[in-house]
Amino acid sequence: MSGDIGDILESFEGPRTLQYFVVLLMIVVGVLAIGSVLSSLYGIYWIEDIGLALAENPMALLNLAGFLALIALLITITPTILKYVGELY
């Protein structure tokens, strides 16, 4: 076996991460739709290029979703931690 515990932890994604990933995918689809309309009507290509770059690399979206889930976890647990730290002193 060549895998270690780090590979196992990196391959698991929680439900919040997957929820954020689906939302990010929907945003990318919207950016692509708006970008294609803007590029065909007005010649603005940079929005479509950004959408295509994100659509071609879904692992970057998954990593971003994981980062957003981590930030959401920190925001969620911070008041609880501060409450218990306040009780210690």
Biopython code that builds the backbone (N, CA, C, O; Angstrom):
import numpy as np
from Bio.PDB.StructureBuilder import StructureBuilder

atoms = [
    (1, "MET", "N", (0.829, -1.178, 0.000)),
    (1, "MET", "CA", (0.000, 0.000, 0.000)),
    (1, "MET", "C", (0.875, 1.244, 0.000)),
    (1, "MET", "O", (1.741, 1.410, 0.859)),
    (2, "SER", "N", (0.646, 2.089, -0.943)),
    (2, "SER", "CA", (1.448, 3.294, -1.020)),
    (2, "SER", "C", (0.735, 4.505, -0.423)),
    (2, "SER", "O", (1.371, 5.538, -0.213)),
    (3, "GLY", "N", (-0.555, 4.410, -0.146)),
    (3, "GLY", "CA", (-1.308, 5.539, 0.400)),
    (3, "GLY", "C", (-1.089, 5.679, 1.896)),
    (3, "GLY", "O", (-0.795, 4.707, 2.592)),
    (4, "ASP", "N", (-1.236, 6.893, 2.371)),
    (4, "ASP", "CA", (-1.131, 7.125, 3.802)),
    (4, "ASP", "C", (-2.394, 7.823, 4.288)),
    (4, "ASP", "O", (-3.342, 7.996, 3.522)),
    (5, "ILE", "N", (-2.412, 8.220, 5.542)),
    (5, "ILE", "CA", (-3.610, 8.818, 6.123)),
    (5, "ILE", "C", (-3.942, 10.157, 5.466)),
    (5, "ILE", "O", (-5.110, 10.543, 5.420)),
    (6, "GLY", "N", (-2.950, 10.864, 4.963)),
    (6, "GLY", "CA", (-3.195, 12.144, 4.298)),
    (6, "GLY", "C", (-4.037, 11.985, 3.045)),
    (6, "GLY", "O", (-4.893, 12.822, 2.757)),
    (7, "ASP", "N", (-3.796, 10.908, 2.294)),
    (7, "ASP", "CA", (-4.591, 10.648, 1.091)),
    (7, "ASP", "C", (-6.043, 10.362, 1.448)),
    (7, "ASP", "O", (-6.957, 10.787, 0.741)),
    (8, "ILE", "N", (-6.252, 9.645, 2.539)),
    (8, "ILE", "CA", (-7.611, 9.325, 2.959)),
    (8, "ILE", "C", (-8.345, 10.589, 3.388)),
    (8, "ILE", "O", (-9.509, 10.781, 3.036)),
    (9, "LEU", "N", (-7.673, 11.450, 4.146)),
    (9, "LEU", "CA", (-8.317, 12.670, 4.620)),
    (9, "LEU", "C", (-8.594, 13.640, 3.487)),
    (9, "LEU", "O", (-9.599, 14.350, 3.520)),
    (10, "GLU", "N", (-7.733, 13.688, 2.493)),
    (10, "GLU", "CA", (-7.951, 14.599, 1.376)),
    (10, "GLU", "C", (-9.053, 14.113, 0.445)),
    (10, "GLU", "O", (-9.683, 14.922, -0.236)),
    (11, "SER", "N", (-9.296, 12.806, 0.402)),
    (11, "SER", "CA", (-10.306, 12.290, -0.511)),
    (11, "SER", "C", (-11.722, 12.414, 0.056)),
    (11, "SER", "O", (-12.690, 12.329, -0.699)),
    (12, "PHE", "N", (-11.858, 12.611, 1.361)),
    (12, "PHE", "CA", (-13.191, 12.718, 1.967)),
    (12, "PHE", "C", (-13.675, 14.165, 1.925)),
    (12, "PHE", "O", (-12.963, 15.089, 2.319)),
    (13, "GLU", "N", (-14.876, 14.334, 1.448)),
    (13, "GLU", "CA", (-15.502, 15.653, 1.423)),
    (13, "GLU", "C", (-16.796, 15.575, 2.211)),
    (13, "GLU", "O", (-17.581, 14.642, 2.044)),
    (14, "GLY", "N", (-17.010, 16.549, 3.059)),
    (14, "GLY", "CA", (-18.204, 16.580, 3.883)),
    (14, "GLY", "C", (-19.409, 17.114, 3.130)),
    (14, "GLY", "O", (-19.279, 17.586, 2.000)),
    (15, "PRO", "N", (-20.585, 17.041, 3.751)),
    (15, "PRO", "CA", (-21.801, 17.492, 3.080)),
    (15, "PRO", "C", (-21.810, 18.997, 2.815)),
    (15, "PRO", "O", (-22.339, 19.438, 1.795)),
    (16, "ARG", "N", (-21.236, 19.783, 3.712)),
    (16, "ARG", "CA", (-21.213, 21.221, 3.492)),
    (16, "ARG", "C", (-20.303, 21.563, 2.315)),
    (16, "ARG", "O", (-20.621, 22.447, 1.519)),
    (17, "THR", "N", (-19.188, 20.875, 2.205)),
    (17, "THR", "CA", (-18.287, 21.100, 1.080)),
    (17, "THR", "C", (-18.964, 20.758, -0.234)),
    (17, "THR", "O", (-18.839, 21.498, -1.209)),
    (18, "LEU", "N", (-19.678, 19.644, -0.268)),
    (18, "LEU", "CA", (-20.377, 19.255, -1.492)),
    (18, "LEU", "C", (-21.505, 20.222, -1.828)),
    (18, "LEU", "O", (-21.770, 20.490, -3.000)),
    (19, "GLN", "N", (-22.171, 20.749, -0.797)),
    (19, "GLN", "CA", (-23.222, 21.741, -1.034)),
    (19, "GLN", "C", (-22.617, 23.010, -1.634)),
    (19, "GLN", "O", (-23.164, 23.561, -2.589)),
    (20, "TYR", "N", (-21.518, 23.469, -1.095)),
    (20, "TYR", "CA", (-20.847, 24.649, -1.645)),
    (20, "TYR", "C", (-20.336, 24.386, -3.056)),
    (20, "TYR", "O", (-20.354, 25.281, -3.901)),
    (21, "PHE", "N", (-19.878, 23.154, -3.316)),
    (21, "PHE", "CA", (-19.396, 22.799, -4.646)),
    (21, "PHE", "C", (-20.525, 22.891, -5.681)),
    (21, "PHE", "O", (-20.319, 23.393, -6.786)),
    (22, "VAL", "N", (-21.705, 22.409, -5.318)),
    (22, "VAL", "CA", (-22.846, 22.480, -6.238)),
    (22, "VAL", "C", (-23.226, 23.937, -6.494)),
    (22, "VAL", "O", (-23.539, 24.305, -7.627)),
    (23, "VAL", "N", (-23.202, 24.764, -5.455)),
    (23, "VAL", "CA", (-23.517, 26.181, -5.622)),
    (23, "VAL", "C", (-22.477, 26.845, -6.530)),
    (23, "VAL", "O", (-22.831, 27.640, -7.401)),
    (24, "LEU", "N", (-21.198, 26.521, -6.329)),
    (24, "LEU", "CA", (-20.154, 27.083, -7.186)),
    (24, "LEU", "C", (-20.314, 26.627, -8.633)),
    (24, "LEU", "O", (-20.069, 27.404, -9.556)),
    (25, "LEU", "N", (-20.720, 25.378, -8.838)),
    (25, "LEU", "CA", (-20.964, 24.910, -10.199)),
    (25, "LEU", "C", (-22.113, 25.669, -10.858)),
    (25, "LEU", "O", (-22.049, 25.991, -12.044)),
    (26, "MET", "N", (-23.158, 25.952, -10.094)),
    (26, "MET", "CA", (-24.265, 26.727, -10.648)),
    (26, "MET", "C", (-23.832, 28.151, -10.980)),
    (26, "MET", "O", (-24.278, 28.721, -11.976)),
    (27, "ILE", "N", (-22.975, 28.720, -10.159)),
    (27, "ILE", "CA", (-22.448, 30.057, -10.443)),
    (27, "ILE", "C", (-21.622, 30.043, -11.723)),
    (27, "ILE", "O", (-21.712, 30.961, -12.538)),
    (28, "VAL", "N", (-20.815, 28.991, -11.895)),
    (28, "VAL", "CA", (-20.000, 28.885, -13.114)),
    (28, "VAL", "C", (-20.887, 28.766, -14.349)),
    (28, "VAL", "O", (-20.593, 29.367, -15.382)),
    (29, "VAL", "N", (-21.956, 28.004, -14.253)),
    (29, "VAL", "CA", (-22.885, 27.891, -15.389)),
    (29, "VAL", "C", (-23.507, 29.244, -15.695)),
    (29, "VAL", "O", (-23.643, 29.612, -16.862)),
    (30, "GLY", "N", (-23.883, 29.983, -14.673)),
    (30, "GLY", "CA", (-24.425, 31.322, -14.883)),
    (30, "GLY", "C", (-23.415, 32.269, -15.498)),
    (30, "GLY", "O", (-23.754, 33.057, -16.382)),
    (31, "VAL", "N", (-22.172, 32.198, -15.034)),
    (31, "VAL", "CA", (-21.115, 33.041, -15.611)),
    (31, "VAL", "C", (-20.893, 32.683, -17.075)),
    (31, "VAL", "O", (-20.697, 33.566, -17.909)),
    (32, "LEU", "N", (-20.921, 31.400, -17.387)),
    (32, "LEU", "CA", (-20.765, 30.994, -18.784)),
    (32, "LEU", "C", (-21.917, 31.483, -19.653)),
    (32, "LEU", "O", (-21.697, 31.924, -20.781)),
    (33, "ALA", "N", (-23.133, 31.410, -19.144)),
    (33, "ALA", "CA", (-24.284, 31.883, -19.926)),
    (33, "ALA", "C", (-24.203, 33.390, -20.156)),
    (33, "ALA", "O", (-24.392, 33.864, -21.276)),
    (34, "ILE", "N", (-23.925, 34.130, -19.102)),
    (34, "ILE", "CA", (-23.807, 35.587, -19.237)),
    (34, "ILE", "C", (-22.616, 35.951, -20.109)),
    (34, "ILE", "O", (-22.696, 36.864, -20.931)),
    (35, "GLY", "N", (-21.509, 35.235, -19.927)),
    (35, "GLY", "CA", (-20.315, 35.508, -20.729)),
    (35, "GLY", "C", (-20.520, 35.232, -22.202)),
    (35, "GLY", "O", (-20.022, 35.978, -23.045)),
    (36, "SER", "N", (-21.242, 34.175, -22.527)),
    (36, "SER", "CA", (-21.473, 33.884, -23.947)),
    (36, "SER", "C", (-22.385, 34.926, -24.586)),
    (36, "SER", "O", (-22.190, 35.294, -25.745)),
    (37, "VAL", "N", (-23.375, 35.401, -23.841)),
    (37, "VAL", "CA", (-24.245, 36.454, -24.369)),
    (37, "VAL", "C", (-23.460, 37.743, -24.569)),
    (37, "VAL", "O", (-23.578, 38.392, -25.608)),
    (38, "LEU", "N", (-22.658, 38.114, -23.573)),
    (38, "LEU", "CA", (-21.876, 39.346, -23.681)),
    (38, "LEU", "C", (-20.831, 39.265, -24.794)),
    (38, "LEU", "O", (-20.563, 40.258, -25.471)),
    (39, "SER", "N", (-20.244, 38.084, -24.980)),
    (39, "SER", "CA", (-19.224, 37.968, -26.025)),
    (39, "SER", "C", (-19.841, 38.012, -27.421)),
    (39, "SER", "O", (-19.246, 38.560, -28.350)),
    (40, "SER", "N", (-21.032, 37.436, -27.567)),
    (40, "SER", "CA", (-21.640, 37.442, -28.895)),
    (40, "SER", "C", (-22.292, 38.782, -29.233)),
    (40, "SER", "O", (-22.287, 39.187, -30.395)),
    (41, "LEU", "N", (-22.849, 39.470, -28.250)),
    (41, "LEU", "CA", (-23.536, 40.725, -28.534)),
    (41, "LEU", "C", (-22.614, 41.947, -28.478)),
    (41, "LEU", "O", (-22.703, 42.839, -29.321)),
    (42, "TYR", "N", (-21.730, 41.976, -27.476)),
    (42, "TYR", "CA", (-20.949, 43.189, -27.243)),
    (42, "TYR", "C", (-19.448, 43.012, -27.412)),
    (42, "TYR", "O", (-18.706, 43.992, -27.336)),
    (43, "GLY", "N", (-18.987, 41.806, -27.634)),
    (43, "GLY", "CA", (-17.562, 41.566, -27.831)),
    (43, "GLY", "C", (-16.757, 41.561, -26.544)),
    (43, "GLY", "O", (-15.543, 41.763, -26.574)),
    (44, "ILE", "N", (-17.414, 41.334, -25.414)),
    (44, "ILE", "CA", (-16.718, 41.250, -24.114)),
    (44, "ILE", "C", (-16.409, 39.776, -23.860)),
    (44, "ILE", "O", (-17.300, 38.994, -23.526)),
    (45, "TYR", "N", (-15.158, 39.411, -24.018)),
    (45, "TYR", "CA", (-14.780, 37.996, -23.957)),
    (45, "TYR", "C", (-14.202, 37.558, -22.614)),
    (45, "TYR", "O", (-14.135, 36.360, -22.340)),
    (46, "TRP", "N", (-13.791, 38.487, -21.783)),
    (46, "TRP", "CA", (-13.062, 38.096, -20.568)),
    (46, "TRP", "C", (-13.951, 37.355, -19.570)),
    (46, "TRP", "O", (-13.452, 36.507, -18.831)),
    (47, "ILE", "N", (-15.245, 37.648, -19.527)),
    (47, "ILE", "CA", (-16.136, 36.937, -18.601)),
    (47, "ILE", "C", (-16.308, 35.475, -19.040)),
    (47, "ILE", "O", (-16.329, 34.565, -18.212)),
    (48, "GLU", "N", (-16.428, 35.274, -20.334)),
    (48, "GLU", "CA", (-16.537, 33.912, -20.841)),
    (48, "GLU", "C", (-15.231, 33.139, -20.615)),
    (48, "GLU", "O", (-15.263, 31.943, -20.325)),
    (49, "ASP", "N", (-14.100, 33.808, -20.746)),
    (49, "ASP", "CA", (-12.813, 33.149, -20.507)),
    (49, "ASP", "C", (-12.674, 32.713, -19.051)),
    (49, "ASP", "O", (-12.161, 31.629, -18.772)),
    (50, "ILE", "N", (-13.124, 33.547, -18.134)),
    (50, "ILE", "CA", (-13.073, 33.175, -16.711)),
    (50, "ILE", "C", (-13.977, 31.979, -16.452)),
    (50, "ILE", "O", (-13.580, 31.045, -15.755)),
    (51, "GLY", "N", (-15.189, 31.995, -17.005)),
    (51, "GLY", "CA", (-16.113, 30.871, -16.827)),
    (51, "GLY", "C", (-15.585, 29.579, -17.415)),
    (51, "GLY", "O", (-15.743, 28.511, -16.822)),
    (52, "LEU", "N", (-14.954, 29.671, -18.587)),
    (52, "LEU", "CA", (-14.382, 28.466, -19.200)),
    (52, "LEU", "C", (-13.208, 27.924, -18.385)),
    (52, "LEU", "O", (-13.042, 26.711, -18.259)),
    (53, "ALA", "N", (-12.399, 28.821, -17.837)),
    (53, "ALA", "CA", (-11.273, 28.367, -17.011)),
    (53, "ALA", "C", (-11.775, 27.647, -15.759)),
    (53, "ALA", "O", (-11.198, 26.640, -15.349)),
    (54, "LEU", "N", (-12.831, 28.152, -15.161)),
    (54, "LEU", "CA", (-13.392, 27.484, -13.981)),
    (54, "LEU", "C", (-14.087, 26.181, -14.345)),
    (54, "LEU", "O", (-14.023, 25.214, -13.585)),
    (55, "ALA", "N", (-14.748, 26.141, -15.492)),
    (55, "ALA", "CA", (-15.445, 24.920, -15.901)),
    (55, "ALA", "C", (-14.471, 23.812, -16.291)),
    (55, "ALA", "O", (-14.786, 22.631, -16.138)),
    (56, "GLU", "N", (-13.300, 24.177, -16.790)),
    (56, "GLU", "CA", (-12.316, 23.178, -17.186)),
    (56, "GLU", "C", (-11.551, 22.604, -15.992)),
    (56, "GLU", "O", (-10.867, 21.591, -16.136)),
    (57, "ASN", "N", (-11.650, 23.222, -14.833)),
    (57, "ASN", "CA", (-10.909, 22.755, -13.671)),
    (57, "ASN", "C", (-11.853, 22.614, -12.471)),
    (57, "ASN", "O", (-11.849, 23.467, -11.584)),
    (58, "PRO", "N", (-12.657, 21.550, -12.435)),
    (58, "PRO", "CA", (-13.598, 21.402, -11.319)),
    (58, "PRO", "C", (-12.916, 21.101, -9.985)),
    (58, "PRO", "O", (-13.503, 21.343, -8.930)),
    (59, "MET", "N", (-11.690, 20.579, -10.012)),
    (59, "MET", "CA", (-10.997, 20.332, -8.745)),
    (59, "MET", "C", (-10.647, 21.632, -8.037)),
    (59, "MET", "O", (-10.595, 21.672, -6.808)),
    (60, "ALA", "N", (-10.408, 22.691, -8.796)),
    (60, "ALA", "CA", (-10.180, 23.999, -8.176)),
    (60, "ALA", "C", (-11.455, 24.467, -7.480)),
    (60, "ALA", "O", (-11.397, 25.055, -6.401)),
    (61, "LEU", "N", (-12.604, 24.205, -8.098)),
    (61, "LEU", "CA", (-13.876, 24.551, -7.457)),
    (61, "LEU", "C", (-14.097, 23.731, -6.197)),
    (61, "LEU", "O", (-14.612, 24.244, -5.203)),
    (62, "LEU", "N", (-13.710, 22.456, -6.229)),
    (62, "LEU", "CA", (-13.859, 21.612, -5.044)),
    (62, "LEU", "C", (-12.942, 22.084, -3.928)),
    (62, "LEU", "O", (-13.335, 22.091, -2.762)),
    (63, "ASN", "N", (-11.717, 22.481, -4.276)),
    (63, "ASN", "CA", (-10.812, 23.017, -3.271)),
    (63, "ASN", "C", (-11.341, 24.325, -2.693)),
    (63, "ASN", "O", (-11.237, 24.553, -1.488)),
    (64, "LEU", "N", (-11.901, 25.179, -3.530)),
    (64, "LEU", "CA", (-12.497, 26.422, -3.060)),
    (64, "LEU", "C", (-13.698, 26.139, -2.158)),
    (64, "LEU", "O", (-13.897, 26.827, -1.156)),
    (65, "ALA", "N", (-14.486, 25.144, -2.505)),
    (65, "ALA", "CA", (-15.631, 24.766, -1.670)),
    (65, "ALA", "C", (-15.156, 24.262, -0.308)),
    (65, "ALA", "O", (-15.767, 24.567, 0.716)),
    (66, "GLY", "N", (-14.079, 23.501, -0.295)),
    (66, "GLY", "CA", (-13.517, 23.038, 0.974)),
    (66, "GLY", "C", (-13.027, 24.182, 1.827)),
    (66, "GLY", "O", (-13.213, 24.180, 3.044)),
    (67, "PHE", "N", (-12.399, 25.164, 1.196)),
    (67, "PHE", "CA", (-11.932, 26.340, 1.926)),
    (67, "PHE", "C", (-13.112, 27.128, 2.484)),
    (67, "PHE", "O", (-13.066, 27.581, 3.628)),
    (68, "LEU", "N", (-14.165, 27.296, 1.691)),
    (68, "LEU", "CA", (-15.356, 28.009, 2.167)),
    (68, "LEU", "C", (-16.036, 27.254, 3.303)),
    (68, "LEU", "O", (-16.551, 27.875, 4.233)),
    (69, "ALA", "N", (-16.043, 25.925, 3.241)),
    (69, "ALA", "CA", (-16.623, 25.126, 4.320)),
    (69, "ALA", "C", (-15.802, 25.267, 5.598)),
    (69, "ALA", "O", (-16.366, 25.296, 6.692)),
    (70, "LEU", "N", (-14.496, 25.353, 5.475)),
    (70, "LEU", "CA", (-13.641, 25.556, 6.642)),
    (70, "LEU", "C", (-13.883, 26.923, 7.264)),
    (70, "LEU", "O", (-13.947, 27.046, 8.487)),
    (71, "ILE", "N", (-14.016, 27.946, 6.435)),
    (71, "ILE", "CA", (-14.308, 29.283, 6.940)),
    (71, "ILE", "C", (-15.684, 29.298, 7.626)),
    (71, "ILE", "O", (-15.843, 29.914, 8.680)),
    (72, "ALA", "N", (-16.668, 28.625, 7.036)),
    (72, "ALA", "CA", (-18.001, 28.559, 7.646)),
    (72, "ALA", "C", (-17.955, 27.839, 8.989)),
    (72, "ALA", "O", (-18.657, 28.226, 9.923)),
    (73, "LEU", "N", (-17.137, 26.797, 9.093)),
    (73, "LEU", "CA", (-16.988, 26.093, 10.362)),
    (73, "LEU", "C", (-16.376, 27.001, 11.415)),
    (73, "LEU", "O", (-16.827, 27.015, 12.560)),
    (74, "LEU", "N", (-15.358, 27.757, 11.041)),
    (74, "LEU", "CA", (-14.734, 28.678, 11.988)),
    (74, "LEU", "C", (-15.713, 29.757, 12.448)),
    (74, "LEU", "O", (-15.739, 30.115, 13.625)),
    (75, "ILE", "N", (-16.505, 30.266, 11.531)),
    (75, "ILE", "CA", (-17.498, 31.282, 11.892)),
    (75, "ILE", "C", (-18.563, 30.686, 12.805)),
    (75, "ILE", "O", (-19.069, 31.367, 13.697)),
    (76, "THR", "N", (-18.903, 29.420, 12.589)),
    (76, "THR", "CA", (-19.934, 28.768, 13.387)),
    (76, "THR", "C", (-19.453, 28.482, 14.811)),
    (76, "THR", "O", (-20.208, 28.671, 15.764)),
    (77, "ILE", "N", (-18.212, 28.032, 14.966)),
    (77, "ILE", "CA", (-17.754, 27.625, 16.301)),
    (77, "ILE", "C", (-17.126, 28.756, 17.099)),
    (77, "ILE", "O", (-16.913, 28.599, 18.302)),
    (78, "THR", "N", (-16.824, 29.883, 16.481)),
    (78, "THR", "CA", (-16.167, 30.981, 17.203)),
    (78, "THR", "C", (-17.003, 31.495, 18.371)),
    (78, "THR", "O", (-16.442, 31.676, 19.452)),
    (79, "PRO", "N", (-18.314, 31.744, 18.230)),
    (79, "PRO", "CA", (-19.069, 32.214, 19.401)),
    (79, "PRO", "C", (-19.082, 31.221, 20.557)),
    (79, "PRO", "O", (-19.031, 31.628, 21.717)),
    (80, "THR", "N", (-19.149, 29.931, 20.261)),
    (80, "THR", "CA", (-19.135, 28.917, 21.308)),
    (80, "THR", "C", (-17.799, 28.907, 22.036)),
    (80, "THR", "O", (-17.756, 28.827, 23.263)),
    (81, "ILE", "N", (-16.722, 28.989, 21.288)),
    (81, "ILE", "CA", (-15.389, 29.004, 21.900)),
    (81, "ILE", "C", (-15.219, 30.256, 22.761)),
    (81, "ILE", "O", (-14.689, 30.184, 23.870)),
    (82, "LEU", "N", (-15.666, 31.393, 22.252)),
    (82, "LEU", "CA", (-15.533, 32.632, 23.020)),
    (82, "LEU", "C", (-16.389, 32.592, 24.286)),
    (82, "LEU", "O", (-16.005, 33.164, 25.307)),
    (83, "LYS", "N", (-17.544, 31.925, 24.233)),
    (83, "LYS", "CA", (-18.385, 31.806, 25.416)),
    (83, "LYS", "C", (-17.679, 31.005, 26.500)),
    (83, "LYS", "O", (-17.683, 31.386, 27.671)),
    (84, "TYR", "N", (-17.063, 29.873, 26.093)),
    (84, "TYR", "CA", (-16.387, 29.048, 27.085)),
    (84, "TYR", "C", (-15.089, 29.657, 27.569)),
    (84, "TYR", "O", (-14.701, 29.435, 28.716)),
    (85, "VAL", "N", (-14.418, 30.407, 26.743)),
    (85, "VAL", "CA", (-13.200, 31.088, 27.180)),
    (85, "VAL", "C", (-13.571, 32.178, 28.186)),
    (85, "VAL", "O", (-12.846, 32.401, 29.155)),
    (86, "GLY", "N", (-14.694, 32.855, 27.959)),
    (86, "GLY", "CA", (-15.152, 33.879, 28.896)),
    (86, "GLY", "C", (-15.512, 33.299, 30.246)),
    (86, "GLY", "O", (-15.354, 33.970, 31.266)),
    (87, "GLU", "N", (-15.992, 32.069, 30.276)),
    (87, "GLU", "CA", (-16.347, 31.426, 31.550)),
    (87, "GLU", "C", (-15.117, 30.969, 32.316)),
    (87, "GLU", "O", (-15.197, 30.782, 33.530)),
    (88, "LEU", "N", (-13.991, 30.785, 31.658)),
    (88, "LEU", "CA", (-12.787, 30.335, 32.340)),
    (88, "LEU", "C", (-12.181, 31.437, 33.197)),
    (88, "LEU", "O", (-11.547, 31.155, 34.213)),
    (89, "TYR", "N", (-12.367, 32.667, 32.801)),
    (89, "TYR", "CA", (-11.735, 33.772, 33.534)),
    (89, "TYR", "C", (-12.691, 34.518, 34.396)),
    (89, "TYR", "O", (-12.301, 35.472, 35.070)),
]
sb = StructureBuilder()
sb.init_structure("model")
sb.init_model(0)
sb.init_chain("A")
sb.init_seg("    ")
for serial, (resi, resn, name, xyz) in enumerate(atoms, 1):
    if name == "N":
        sb.init_residue(resn, " ", resi, " ")
    sb.init_atom(name, np.array(xyz, "f"), 0.0, 1.0, " ", f" {name:<3s}", serial, name[0])
structure = sb.get_structure()
